[in-house]
């Protein structure tokens, strides 16, 4: 899973693509009964993320939280938070050092800007490419989308959330906020996580994706 390699590398540099064991076959049956392709895709994302957090080889959770972990807390699935954005490349953008939650800095380049409508308003977000990650096999087309919104510090993690994307073939890109997840440092302070640039602050509530992690609540 791309997120795993990127976030594992956040500790050293960025997620591990180990997919881990499938622990709950009953969840798969429920997914197979969902006819809507978009909803099925989101449910599969949630199941895979939960499995990643249960697996001691891939989980960011300290053992004291992982042993009783059952599921992350998600907002209800909402296709209104699946947006088709206009994608504009930024070929002249220069690499810059993105601060993290530690002294480490991550070398990023703004690959493009997504323009879209959400909650009745126009928004834009920058999408980034990491110099080191783009050299990893299978991650040549990976785009990193960190963002903050008006739920941070209340329903969601105060530091914002991330979304994994791929370079689109045309001039549009689909952003599914139902797949927004927390940085690993929301669960474990030993990780080094990129801080969301101020330009990627959404002036609206994104009631989709992973909610804040409440310690002791699995």
trRosetta pair geometry for C-beta under 8 A, 3 or more apart (Angstrom, degrees):
i j d omega theta_ij theta_ji phi_ij phi_ji
1 4 4.5 84 73 -2 94 108
1 5 7.5 -179 88 -5 52 82
1 15 7.1 -98 109 157 74 118
1 17 6.0 172 39 -140 35 54
1 18 7.7 -36 22 73 82 37
1 19 5.7 113 -26 -102 89 73
1 48 6.2 151 -91 156 139 125
1 52 6.4 -69 38 -81 153 138
2 5 6.1 -61 -156 37 38 105
2 6 6.1 33 154 -17 72 111
2 15 5.5 50 150 96 46 150
2 17 6.7 11 -83 -101 34 92
2 138 8.0 -150 -93 133 88 103
2 139 6.7 133 -132 -105 100 96
2 142 6.1 172 -155 -118 133 122
2 164 4.8 134 92 -158 128 151
3 6 5.7 -62 -148 40 31 112
3 7 6.0 18 161 -10 69 113
3 15 4.7 -156 150 -145 21 137
3 49 7.6 -1 68 -106 154 93
3 52 7.8 44 85 178 113 177
3 162 7.6 142 -129 101 101 123
3 164 5.4 -113 -67 -39 83 136
3 181 6.4 28 -144 57 149 150
4 7 6.2 -63 -143 43 25 101
4 8 6.1 26 158 -21 64 109
4 15 4.7 85 73 169 25 80
4 16 4.2 -61 140 63 101 61
4 17 5.8 155 72 -82 109 24
4 18 6.1 -111 132 48 152 67
4 19 7.8 -165 8 -86 154 41
4 52 6.0 -139 -81 -145 117 134
4 58 5.5 -32 -139 -157 131 115
5 8 5.8 -55 -143 36 29 110
5 9 6.3 27 157 -16 63 109
5 14 7.0 29 133 113 70 85
5 15 3.7 24 63 88 47 69
5 16 4.8 98 -86 -78 54 13
5 17 4.5 1 -46 -41 117 77
5 133 7.6 127 125 -137 108 104
5 136 6.9 171 162 142 143 163
5 139 7.0 -124 98 -68 145 138
6 9 5.9 -64 -156 39 27 110
6 10 6.9 40 143 -35 62 97
6 14 4.6 -45 -153 161 54 95
6 15 2.7 16 23 -23 61 104
6 130 7.9 141 -132 13 96 152
6 133 6.5 24 -107 -121 80 145
6 142 7.6 -173 -74 174 119 146
6 144 7.1 156 -146 -101 143 110
6 162 7.9 -161 116 151 142 155
6 164 7.1 -174 0 -96 151 111
7 10 5.0 -31 -154 10 44 121
7 11 7.8 48 151 -19 58 88
7 14 7.3 -12 -47 173 15 51
7 15 4.6 51 9 -103 66 65
7 16 7.8 -68 65 6 77 70
7 60 6.7 -69 146 -66 133 130
7 183 7.1 166 -121 -158 106 57
7 184 4.4 125 -174 -35 118 121
7 191 7.0 -9 180 -154 86 143
7 193 7.7 -5 -134 -103 81 95
8 11 6.1 -46 -172 22 43 109
8 12 7.3 -1 145 19 69 100
8 14 7.4 33 69 111 56 37
8 15 5.9 66 15 -176 80 11
8 16 4.0 56 -17 -32 153 90
9 12 5.9 -70 -144 62 46 83
9 13 4.3 -35 180 91 91 65
9 14 2.7 -3 93 58 126 42
9 15 6.4 -34 16 1 98 40
9 132 7.2 -179 -173 104 140 125
9 133 6.5 160 80 -84 169 100
10 13 7.3 -26 -80 134 18 20
10 14 5.5 46 -53 -125 59 36
10 15 7.8 46 -15 -60 97 54
10 100 7.4 169 -160 -146 88 134
10 183 7.1 175 -156 -165 169 98
10 184 5.8 161 69 32 140 123
10 185 7.5 -116 141 -33 136 97
10 191 5.2 38 108 -178 112 101
10 192 5.2 -164 163 76 74 63
10 193 5.1 20 -171 -91 140 57
10 194 7.2 -107 -122 -13 107 75
11 184 7.4 -53 -52 90 93 151
11 190 6.7 20 -128 126 108 87
11 191 5.0 -69 -80 -121 82 69
11 192 6.1 130 -114 20 27 83
13 104 7.7 -150 -104 -179 59 143
13 106 7.3 129 -162 -113 77 90
13 132 5.4 -26 150 86 146 160
13 133 7.8 -163 129 -56 107 83
14 106 7.1 92 -74 -131 103 126
14 130 5.8 90 -68 140 160 169
14 132 6.6 160 6 83 121 113
14 133 4.9 -50 72 -70 155 118
15 164 7.7 16 -54 -90 171 131
16 58 6.1 -140 75 -121 121 90
17 138 6.8 41 -95 96 164 149
18 55 7.9 -143 122 121 114 149
18 57 6.2 -76 122 122 156 116
18 58 5.3 -149 85 -78 111 119
19 48 7.2 -55 -155 -152 93 106
19 51 7.9 19 167 107 70 127
19 52 7.7 -76 -156 -83 42 91
20 51 5.6 170 95 141 123 98
20 52 5.7 160 17 -102 144 51
20 54 7.8 142 156 71 146 80
20 55 3.6 -104 -143 -52 138 168
20 57 6.4 172 -100 64 96 106
20 58 5.0 -97 -56 11 126 138
21 51 7.0 -142 84 -174 52 112
21 55 6.1 150 30 -99 82 116
22 25 6.7 76 135 -74 113 69
22 28 7.3 24 -177 -47 133 130
22 51 6.2 -36 -120 -127 44 150
23 51 5.5 171 15 -123 100 90
23 54 5.6 -56 1 96 161 151
23 55 7.7 -159 -38 -62 122 83
24 27 4.4 54 114 -1 113 111
24 28 7.5 161 109 -13 67 81
24 47 7.0 -130 69 -151 111 101
24 50 7.7 -16 19 104 134 127
24 51 7.3 -138 19 -81 92 97
25 28 5.3 -47 -161 27 50 118
25 29 6.9 54 146 -23 71 96
26 29 5.7 -46 -157 26 42 114
26 30 7.0 42 148 -17 66 100
27 30 5.7 -52 -156 34 39 113
27 31 6.5 39 148 -20 68 105
27 43 7.9 -169 173 167 96 101
27 47 4.8 158 134 -116 138 123
28 31 5.6 -55 -150 36 35 113
28 32 6.3 37 153 -23 67 104
28 47 7.2 120 -71 -171 63 164
29 32 5.7 -53 -149 33 32 112
29 33 6.8 28 153 -18 62 106
30 33 5.9 -63 -158 34 32 110
30 34 7.2 38 147 -30 64 100
30 43 7.3 -129 110 179 99 143
31 34 5.7 -50 -160 17 41 114
31 40 5.8 101 -173 -148 84 80
31 43 4.8 -180 -109 113 97 128
31 44 5.8 94 -150 -69 148 76
31 47 6.7 -67 -50 -20 139 147
34 39 5.3 -125 176 103 133 109
34 40 4.4 172 94 -81 118 86
34 43 6.2 130 7 14 161 152
35 40 7.7 -141 85 -45 7 122
36 39 4.1 54 88 20 115 112
36 40 6.3 172 86 -17 57 87
37 40 5.6 -57 -144 37 29 113
37 41 6.3 32 157 -23 64 106
38 41 5.7 -54 -152 32 30 113
38 42 6.7 27 152 -16 63 105
38 79 5.7 72 114 -113 144 113
38 82 6.0 -60 -164 -50 135 173
38 176 7.7 -173 -162 -115 97 129
39 42 5.7 -54 -150 36 34 110
39 43 6.3 34 153 -19 67 106
39 77 5.7 81 -132 156 88 153
39 79 7.2 -63 -64 -63 84 108
40 43 5.7 -54 -146 38 31 111
40 44 6.4 34 153 -20 64 106
41 44 5.8 -54 -150 35 29 113
41 45 6.6 35 149 -22 62 103
41 176 7.7 -94 110 -125 121 173
42 45 5.5 -51 -153 31 34 116
42 46 6.6 33 150 -19 66 103
42 77 5.3 127 106 -126 149 116
42 176 6.8 -145 -87 170 98 135
42 178 4.5 -21 -130 125 128 140
42 179 6.7 -127 -122 -60 76 83
43 46 5.7 -52 -150 35 35 111
43 47 6.4 34 153 -18 66 105
43 77 7.3 -33 -60 -75 80 145
44 47 5.8 -52 -145 37 32 111
44 48 6.2 30 157 -17 65 108
45 48 6.0 -60 -147 40 26 108
45 49 6.2 26 156 -20 64 110
45 178 7.4 120 65 119 144 93
45 179 5.1 -77 -179 -111 163 97
46 49 5.7 -55 -145 36 29 111
46 50 6.4 29 157 -18 64 106
46 72 7.6 -136 -154 58 84 108
46 74 5.8 -29 -122 -60 127 159
47 50 5.9 -56 -149 37 29 109
47 51 6.3 29 153 -19 64 108
48 51 5.7 -55 -147 37 31 113
48 52 6.4 38 152 -24 64 104
49 52 5.6 -51 -151 32 32 116
49 53 6.6 27 153 -16 64 106
49 72 6.4 -42 123 13 117 139
49 181 6.5 -157 -131 -107 142 137
49 210 7.5 -127 153 -74 157 125
50 53 5.7 -59 -150 38 33 109
50 54 6.4 29 153 -18 67 107
50 70 7.9 -15 -161 144 120 41
50 71 5.1 -24 -121 -122 130 69
50 72 6.1 -137 -89 7 80 88
51 54 5.7 -56 -146 37 33 109
51 55 6.3 34 156 -24 66 108
52 55 6.0 -56 -147 31 28 111
52 58 4.8 -85 -159 118 76 128
52 59 6.6 148 143 -83 58 61
53 58 7.8 -78 -65 102 23 90
53 59 4.9 79 -158 -122 38 97
53 60 7.3 -44 -119 32 78 74
53 61 6.0 66 -167 -14 88 121
53 66 7.1 -156 162 -122 73 90
53 69 5.9 -118 134 153 107 150
53 72 6.5 127 -4 -46 163 101
54 59 6.5 -176 40 -72 8 130
54 66 7.1 140 -133 -167 36 92
54 69 6.0 -157 -95 94 70 114
55 58 4.6 31 87 35 116 98
55 59 5.7 167 71 -32 54 93
56 59 5.9 -45 -111 27 27 114
56 63 7.7 23 -124 -102 108 85
56 66 6.7 114 -95 141 73 154
59 66 5.2 98 130 -114 156 133
59 69 7.7 162 -144 43 144 162
60 184 4.0 -156 -121 -149 155 99
60 187 4.6 105 108 78 110 131
60 188 4.9 -149 164 16 88 123
60 191 6.4 -18 -147 -40 122 143
61 65 4.5 -117 -173 88 111 108
61 66 3.9 143 97 -65 121 90
61 69 6.0 104 76 -54 177 148
61 187 5.3 -74 -88 172 62 129
61 188 6.7 -172 -114 -47 21 114
62 65 5.4 78 62 17 77 99
62 66 6.8 -158 91 -9 32 97
62 187 7.8 -171 -5 153 73 86
62 188 5.8 145 -41 -104 83 107
63 66 5.6 -62 -131 42 32 109
63 67 6.0 40 171 -34 69 102
64 67 6.8 -40 -144 17 20 110
65 68 7.1 -83 -167 49 35 87
65 69 6.2 55 144 -59 71 105
65 187 7.3 -151 87 -167 155 97
65 215 6.3 -83 -102 -143 125 77
65 216 7.5 -85 -116 -59 88 35
65 218 7.5 162 -180 -82 73 95
66 69 5.1 -41 -145 -1 39 127
68 218 4.9 -154 124 -27 77 146
69 218 4.2 -163 -126 -137 35 115
70 218 4.3 100 12 132 78 104
71 74 7.9 -67 157 -6 108 97
71 218 6.8 95 30 154 48 67
72 210 5.4 -33 154 -134 136 107
72 211 7.6 161 161 44 87 73
72 213 7.2 -60 -135 -97 86 89
73 210 7.1 95 74 -164 58 65
73 211 4.2 -53 104 54 103 118
73 212 7.5 -14 65 63 126 45
73 213 7.4 165 22 -104 104 45
73 214 7.1 41 -12 10 144 101
73 217 7.5 20 -48 116 123 119
74 77 7.9 17 140 -57 125 66
74 209 7.0 -114 -144 148 81 21
74 210 6.0 -51 -100 -101 69 48
74 211 6.6 -171 -103 -5 15 90
75 78 6.9 -45 129 2 114 114
75 155 7.7 50 -78 160 107 133
75 178 7.5 -121 72 -123 103 70
75 207 5.2 160 -146 163 150 64
75 208 5.0 -119 72 -111 140 26
75 209 6.2 31 22 42 111 40
75 211 6.3 125 -46 -55 73 96
77 178 5.9 37 -134 -133 69 139
77 208 7.9 55 -139 -136 33 95
78 81 5.0 66 92 6 98 105
78 178 6.7 174 48 -79 63 108
78 207 6.9 35 23 98 156 90
78 208 5.4 -116 50 -90 107 109
79 82 5.1 -39 -159 19 62 116
81 118 7.3 48 -123 -142 61 113
81 176 7.1 78 118 -165 81 50
81 177 3.9 -87 169 56 112 112
81 178 5.7 129 90 -42 118 78
81 206 6.6 102 -134 -159 127 83
81 207 7.4 -144 -62 68 139 60
81 208 3.7 -158 90 -26 172 161
81 209 7.8 -122 140 -25 150 86
82 174 6.6 3 -179 -174 88 104
82 175 7.5 177 -153 89 45 47
82 176 4.7 -3 -113 -112 85 78
82 177 7.3 -140 -73 22 41 72
82 178 6.7 -24 -63 2 88 111
83 116 4.5 89 147 178 134 142
83 117 7.0 -170 -144 64 126 53
83 118 5.7 -66 -68 -77 150 96
83 174 7.2 164 86 -152 40 58
83 175 5.2 -11 61 60 90 93
83 177 7.5 37 3 -16 100 103
84 116 7.0 165 86 -122 33 112
84 172 5.7 9 178 177 95 123
84 173 7.7 161 -157 81 55 30
84 174 5.5 -30 -101 -97 65 74
85 114 3.8 35 137 -174 152 100
85 115 5.9 146 -170 63 92 36
85 116 3.6 -67 -100 -59 90 113
85 125 8.0 -56 -137 38 164 98
85 172 6.5 157 81 -159 44 70
85 173 5.3 -24 63 65 97 79
85 174 7.4 158 15 -99 79 21
85 175 5.6 32 -11 -3 124 112
86 114 7.1 145 71 -158 47 52
86 115 4.4 -19 58 59 102 100
86 116 7.1 178 16 -68 67 63
86 171 6.5 -5 -159 146 72 90
86 172 6.0 -48 -109 -104 38 73
87 112 5.4 30 -177 151 88 143
87 113 7.6 160 -152 79 48 41
87 114 5.6 -18 -99 -100 71 73
87 127 8.0 -15 -139 14 101 142
87 168 5.6 135 30 39 167 135
87 170 7.7 116 50 103 119 59
87 171 5.6 -168 61 -176 81 43
87 172 5.6 155 4 -120 98 13
87 173 4.3 81 -64 -10 131 105
88 112 5.9 164 82 -164 42 91
88 113 5.0 -16 61 58 98 89
88 114 8.0 -179 21 -80 72 26
88 115 6.9 37 -5 -9 111 110
88 171 7.4 32 -81 -158 51 93
89 111 7.1 -54 -139 159 71 63
89 112 4.8 -51 -104 -98 41 103
90 93 4.2 49 128 -31 112 118
90 110 4.9 -13 74 114 149 101
90 111 6.6 133 45 142 92 15
90 112 5.6 175 2 -99 84 37
90 113 6.3 76 -43 -18 117 91
93 109 5.5 129 111 -176 111 85
93 110 4.1 -129 -151 61 160 91
93 111 7.4 -117 51 -72 144 21
94 109 7.2 -117 136 -125 18 93
95 107 5.4 11 180 -177 122 97
95 108 6.8 155 -152 82 72 28
95 109 4.8 -54 -94 -74 65 93
95 131 6.5 27 -128 -59 137 123
96 107 7.5 166 83 -147 25 57
96 108 6.2 -29 64 67 73 78
96 109 7.4 127 14 -95 70 46
97 105 3.9 18 -179 160 111 134
97 106 7.0 134 -160 63 58 35
97 107 6.0 -34 -98 -92 64 60
97 108 7.7 120 -123 21 17 78
98 105 6.5 151 65 -169 41 75
98 106 4.5 -30 61 66 101 93
98 107 7.6 178 13 -89 83 9
98 108 4.7 30 -21 8 122 127
98 128 7.4 25 -51 -151 148 163
98 194 5.0 15 127 -146 127 111
98 195 7.0 -169 167 49 88 71
98 197 6.9 -82 -129 -58 103 99
99 105 6.1 -40 -100 -113 41 85
99 194 7.5 117 87 -151 42 60
99 195 4.9 -10 90 27 92 123
100 103 7.9 -10 64 64 98 15
100 104 5.0 -10 43 80 139 86
100 105 6.5 -166 -1 -101 94 33
100 106 6.0 93 -55 -17 112 102
100 192 4.7 47 145 171 142 91
100 193 5.8 156 -160 77 92 28
100 194 5.2 -56 -100 -90 81 39
100 195 6.2 -177 -116 -17 23 81
101 159 7.5 -17 -80 -131 119 155
101 183 7.7 147 -21 128 133 150
101 185 5.0 114 31 -148 165 174
101 189 7.9 -126 138 -151 136 68
101 191 7.6 52 58 103 132 69
101 192 5.8 -164 58 -145 84 50
101 193 4.9 31 -1 46 118 79
101 195 6.7 134 -58 -63 63 89
102 192 4.1 -63 19 -114 121 106
104 192 4.9 44 41 174 131 154
106 130 6.3 -47 174 -126 109 109
106 194 5.1 -56 27 -88 146 109
107 130 6.9 105 81 -156 64 65
107 131 4.4 -15 99 10 116 127
107 132 7.2 103 53 -16 104 89
108 128 4.3 -10 -171 -170 122 128
108 129 6.8 144 -157 70 69 39
108 130 5.7 -38 -100 -95 75 61
108 131 7.5 -130 -85 -17 26 81
108 144 7.3 -90 -128 60 123 133
108 194 7.6 71 -45 -132 139 146
109 128 6.6 140 68 -155 38 73
109 129 5.2 -20 59 58 93 92
109 131 7.2 90 -13 -62 103 83
110 113 7.3 14 174 -59 115 82
110 126 5.0 -57 -132 -165 108 119
110 127 7.3 99 -158 67 63 45
110 128 6.1 -50 -99 -98 44 70
111 127 5.4 -56 58 101 99 90
111 128 6.3 135 0 -139 92 17
111 129 4.6 82 -55 -20 122 105
111 143 6.0 -114 54 -118 145 104
111 167 7.2 -95 156 -101 145 100
112 126 7.8 164 92 -153 36 56
112 127 5.2 -4 63 51 78 111
112 143 7.7 -37 38 -130 102 140
112 173 7.9 124 102 -15 139 145
113 124 5.6 14 174 -178 107 113
113 125 7.1 166 -156 82 65 35
113 126 5.6 -36 -103 -100 77 59
113 127 7.2 -175 -91 11 25 82
114 124 6.5 166 84 -152 51 61
114 125 5.1 -10 56 58 101 86
114 126 8.0 -174 18 -85 77 12
114 127 6.2 71 -20 -31 104 113
114 145 7.8 -1 11 -117 139 129
114 173 5.7 -84 -108 62 116 120
114 175 6.3 96 161 -40 161 133
115 122 7.2 -3 -173 -171 89 98
115 123 7.6 171 -150 89 48 45
115 124 4.9 -18 -99 -99 67 96
116 122 7.6 165 93 -149 29 57
116 123 5.9 -22 69 64 74 88
116 124 7.5 139 20 -92 65 47
116 125 8.0 -20 24 12 107 99
116 175 6.7 -125 -15 31 166 125
117 120 7.2 -3 178 -134 103 10
117 121 6.8 166 -152 82 71 26
117 122 5.7 -41 -97 -94 72 56
117 123 7.3 133 -114 16 23 81
118 121 6.6 -32 69 62 59 74
118 123 5.5 -23 28 12 108 132
118 177 7.9 79 -133 -25 141 146
118 202 7.4 -22 74 -159 140 134
118 204 6.2 172 106 78 104 156
118 206 7.6 -6 161 -97 144 88
119 204 4.7 168 51 -168 145 143
119 205 7.2 108 -81 53 161 67
121 203 7.4 -80 122 81 156 96
121 204 6.1 179 48 -62 131 135
123 202 5.6 12 -143 -127 143 94
123 203 7.7 -171 -104 35 104 77
123 204 7.2 -92 -69 13 135 125
125 145 6.3 54 139 -153 133 104
125 147 5.8 -39 -128 -90 133 122
125 175 7.6 93 47 -103 140 163
125 200 5.2 60 -142 -131 85 89
125 202 7.4 -26 -74 -67 109 99
126 197 6.8 -16 52 63 132 139
126 199 5.8 44 -7 103 124 122
126 200 5.8 -97 36 -70 87 104
127 143 4.5 7 172 179 119 123
127 144 6.9 146 -168 66 66 44
127 145 5.3 -32 -112 -83 82 88
127 165 6.4 -61 -139 62 132 138
127 173 7.8 -19 -42 93 159 170
128 143 6.9 131 61 -166 37 69
128 144 4.5 -39 70 66 94 100
128 145 7.5 164 21 -77 79 38
128 146 7.6 -6 17 11 126 94
129 133 7.7 -148 -177 70 63 103
129 134 5.4 33 178 -61 107 133
129 142 7.3 123 -127 88 78 71
129 143 6.4 -52 -76 -111 74 62
129 144 7.1 155 -90 13 25 94
130 133 3.9 53 80 21 117 113
130 134 6.2 171 76 -21 59 86
130 142 7.8 -29 31 99 95 115
130 144 6.2 58 -29 -15 101 140
131 134 6.5 -61 -151 28 19 108
131 135 7.6 13 154 -16 54 107
132 135 6.2 -66 -167 29 36 110
132 136 7.6 42 142 -31 65 98
133 136 5.6 -43 -164 11 48 117
133 139 5.3 -90 162 140 84 145
133 142 6.1 -78 136 77 118 139
133 144 7.9 88 60 -45 157 122
134 139 6.3 -129 -113 118 31 93
134 140 6.2 68 -169 -131 72 41
134 142 6.7 -149 -95 50 67 96
135 139 8.0 -1 54 76 27 106
136 139 4.3 29 76 33 100 126
137 140 7.8 -9 -139 -34 31 95
139 142 4.2 -22 -166 -12 80 133
141 166 4.7 34 125 -162 110 89
141 167 4.3 -112 -162 23 89 101
142 164 7.0 -46 -152 -160 94 92
142 165 7.7 118 -165 78 50 48
142 166 6.6 -46 -101 -106 37 62
142 167 7.9 -16 17 -21 11 85
143 164 7.7 127 72 -171 60 47
143 165 4.2 -36 71 80 108 96
143 166 6.4 162 12 -111 96 9
143 167 6.0 129 -40 -64 113 61
144 162 6.9 -40 -165 -155 82 111
144 164 7.4 -26 -108 -112 51 55
144 165 7.8 -154 -59 34 11 85
144 194 7.7 55 159 49 143 157
145 162 6.7 130 81 -164 58 60
145 163 4.3 -25 75 63 116 94
145 164 7.5 -159 28 -73 92 12
145 165 5.5 53 -15 -3 121 119
145 175 7.0 -150 169 -128 172 114
145 200 7.8 176 -171 -149 66 140
146 160 6.0 71 176 125 90 132
146 161 7.4 -180 -149 97 61 32
146 162 5.1 -31 -97 -100 70 77
146 194 6.1 -130 -50 102 157 113
146 195 7.9 129 148 132 156 23
146 196 4.3 -151 141 -106 113 82
146 197 7.2 111 81 13 114 73
146 200 6.0 99 94 102 71 157
147 160 5.9 -164 99 -168 32 116
147 161 6.5 -19 63 65 75 73
147 162 7.9 140 18 -101 67 31
147 163 7.3 4 11 3 110 106
147 180 7.6 -71 55 -126 107 125
147 196 6.1 118 -121 -146 7 134
147 200 4.7 -115 -109 158 66 106
147 201 7.4 154 -167 -96 70 24
147 202 5.8 33 175 -16 119 108
147 206 7.7 68 110 -11 126 158
148 152 5.2 -28 -160 -30 92 152
148 159 7.7 -104 -96 156 105 31
148 160 3.8 -77 -81 -94 76 111
148 161 7.8 130 -97 17 42 64
148 196 5.0 151 -34 98 95 155
148 200 6.7 108 15 108 74 79
148 201 4.7 -17 66 -116 107 72
148 202 6.7 -169 90 24 50 73
149 152 6.2 136 62 -21 51 95
149 156 7.5 43 61 49 97 145
149 160 7.6 112 4 -126 63 79
149 201 7.5 161 -81 -167 36 56
149 202 4.2 -13 -101 66 87 109
149 204 6.2 -40 -155 79 106 56
149 205 6.0 115 148 -131 114 28
149 206 4.2 104 44 4 174 102
150 202 7.3 -93 -13 100 77 82
150 203 7.0 53 -49 -167 110 34
150 204 5.9 -108 5 136 119 14
150 205 4.4 -72 71 -74 107 68
150 206 7.8 133 38 2 72 66
151 154 5.6 -110 -168 64 53 99
151 155 4.3 -50 -169 53 109 105
151 156 4.4 65 117 12 109 109
151 205 5.0 91 -50 -147 91 85
151 206 6.1 -104 7 53 124 65
151 207 6.7 145 -72 -82 142 59
152 156 5.4 -51 -93 83 48 97
152 157 6.6 -28 -135 92 80 45
152 158 5.3 93 170 -140 91 34
152 159 7.2 -163 -154 32 123 15
152 160 5.9 -22 -99 -74 138 52
153 156 7.8 4 10 73 33 61
153 158 4.2 60 -79 -108 75 87
155 205 7.9 66 30 -159 134 111
155 207 7.2 7 100 -117 166 75
155 211 5.6 -81 165 -136 79 100
155 212 6.6 176 146 -4 32 100
156 161 6.3 -60 176 -41 135 119
156 182 7.7 -171 -171 -83 88 98
156 206 7.8 -2 -16 74 157 91
156 209 7.6 37 -111 87 132 107
156 210 7.4 101 -131 100 99 62
156 211 5.7 -115 -93 -144 65 48
156 212 5.3 157 -154 -47 21 81
157 160 6.9 -53 94 45 96 17
157 161 6.4 120 48 -70 111 81
157 182 4.7 106 -20 -122 151 111
157 183 7.3 -161 126 29 158 81
157 186 4.5 -51 -122 -117 143 136
157 210 8.0 14 -11 108 110 100
157 212 5.0 147 -64 -109 54 77
157 213 7.1 21 -79 6 104 82
158 212 7.8 47 -25 -109 64 124
159 183 6.3 -54 99 26 130 127
159 185 7.3 -2 45 84 166 110
159 186 6.8 -146 40 -77 117 94
159 193 7.2 81 137 101 150 134
159 195 7.1 -98 -163 -128 105 69
159 196 6.9 149 164 0 69 105
160 183 7.7 49 81 -17 73 111
160 196 3.9 1 54 -22 168 148
160 200 7.8 78 -157 107 152 108
161 180 4.2 66 126 172 141 104
161 181 6.1 153 -165 71 104 22
161 182 5.8 -63 -115 -87 85 44
161 183 7.5 -156 -127 -23 39 71
161 206 8.0 -125 40 86 131 138
161 209 6.1 110 157 130 164 151
161 210 6.8 161 -129 57 133 95
162 180 7.0 150 70 -154 30 66
162 181 6.0 -35 63 66 82 75
162 182 7.7 66 19 179 87 7
162 183 6.2 94 -16 -71 118 72
163 175 6.5 68 126 -156 162 90
163 176 7.4 165 -151 67 129 61
163 177 7.1 -74 -80 -109 140 47
163 179 5.8 90 -135 97 92 93
163 180 5.3 -48 -70 -96 95 66
163 181 7.6 128 -88 17 48 74
163 209 7.9 -92 -83 -105 97 141
164 179 7.3 -84 40 141 79 125
165 173 6.6 48 -173 179 138 128
165 175 7.0 -39 -87 -103 133 74
168 171 7.7 -162 102 -42 128 5
168 172 6.4 -126 160 83 163 43
168 173 4.4 -138 -34 -89 138 85
176 179 4.7 58 98 7 102 109
177 180 5.1 -4 -166 -25 62 117
177 206 5.1 -120 -175 -168 144 118
177 208 4.2 91 112 81 98 129
177 209 5.6 -88 158 -34 67 113
178 208 4.7 -75 -81 178 55 114
178 209 5.7 179 -156 -67 21 60
179 209 6.4 -33 67 -108 13 95
180 206 6.7 60 1 133 164 136
180 208 6.4 99 21 104 114 81
180 209 3.0 -32 57 -112 90 164
180 210 6.3 -133 102 24 69 77
181 209 6.4 -132 -59 -174 43 109
181 210 4.7 58 -123 6 56 136
182 186 3.9 -62 167 35 128 155
182 187 7.0 115 106 -29 129 93
182 210 5.4 -102 -17 103 87 134
182 212 7.5 101 -85 -120 138 41
182 213 6.5 -101 29 -24 170 107
183 186 5.5 121 66 -16 69 95
183 191 7.2 -175 153 112 92 131
183 193 3.7 74 179 -152 140 151
183 194 7.5 -158 -111 48 135 62
184 187 6.0 -67 -169 42 52 102
184 188 6.1 -33 159 49 87 96
184 191 4.0 -81 101 148 113 179
184 193 6.2 -179 47 -74 74 116
185 188 6.7 -90 -122 74 36 51
185 189 6.1 55 -155 -117 84 40
185 191 4.5 -137 -70 79 74 100
185 192 7.2 54 -65 -103 126 9
185 193 4.1 -122 3 -3 120 126
186 193 8.0 25 -22 -24 72 170
186 212 7.4 -136 -171 -145 126 64
186 213 5.6 126 140 13 103 120
187 191 8.0 40 62 13 80 134
187 213 5.6 29 -88 44 81 174
188 191 5.6 82 88 -6 91 103
196 200 5.4 -113 -180 79 97 116
196 201 7.3 115 129 -71 120 71
197 200 5.1 82 68 8 83 102
198 201 5.8 -23 -168 -15 51 118
202 206 6.4 63 80 -38 149 113
206 209 6.9 15 135 17 110 118
214 217 4.1 13 92 33 109 126
